[in-house]
Amino acid sequence: MNTYETIVTRRAVRHFTDRPLPDEVLTRILEAGRWAGSAKNTQPWHFIVVRSPETRDRLAACGRYAGHLRGAAVAVVIVTGPGRWAALDTGRAAQNMMLAAWAEGVGSCIAALHNEACARAVLGVPEDKQIQLAISFGYPDPNAPATIEGWPLEKVLASVGRRPLEEMVHWEGW
C-alpha cells in the first residue's frame, strides 16, 4: 500500500481477532511513533506497551468508549510531561503509529482515558506526567459488527463518512 492509500483507507478498528502482533510489527509501529515530528524536536512522549489482557481490561474501564482496548492484541498508552505542544505532538505520534500499523494490516483505534486517576493507578504513571491517550492495535475481525460499545455507529459518531473537500477548503481566505 502506498502512503496515500494507507491514509485514505485507514479507519478506526474496534473489533479484533485473537491473532497476536509479532514483535517486529510492534517494533515498527513504535518506531513510527518515535520518528514523529514534534515542536522544537522535544519528543515529549513515552510509550507504555500493554500486552497483558488483565491490564488492558482494567485500562478499558478508565475511559468512555475504551472497551476496544480489551480485545486488542496490544495497547499503547502515550504519556508526556507538561508542555504547550505536548497534546499536538502526541497526536502526531499516534497518527504515525496508526498509519504504520494499517500499512502492516493492523487495525487501531484511539481511546480517551477520561478517568486519568484510574489510568494512572493501573499503569503507575508518576504525578508529574500526563496520560494523553491509549491506542488499541490488532488484526481486524472481518465479521465485526458496525458498533461502538454495542451502539450503532450513527448513535455515537457526529457523522459517518467524510465531508466533501469543497465544504472544508477555502482558497486565499475564508
Secondary structure, DSSP 4 states (H G I P E B T S, - for coil): --HHHHHHH--B---B-SPPPPHHHHHHHHHHHHTS--GGG---EEEEEE--HHHHHHHHTTSTT-THHHHSSEEEEEEE-S-TTHHHHHHHHHHHHHHHHHHTT-EEEEE--S-HHHHHHHHT--TTSEEEEEEEEE-B-TT--SEETTEEHHHHSS-SS---GGGT--SS--
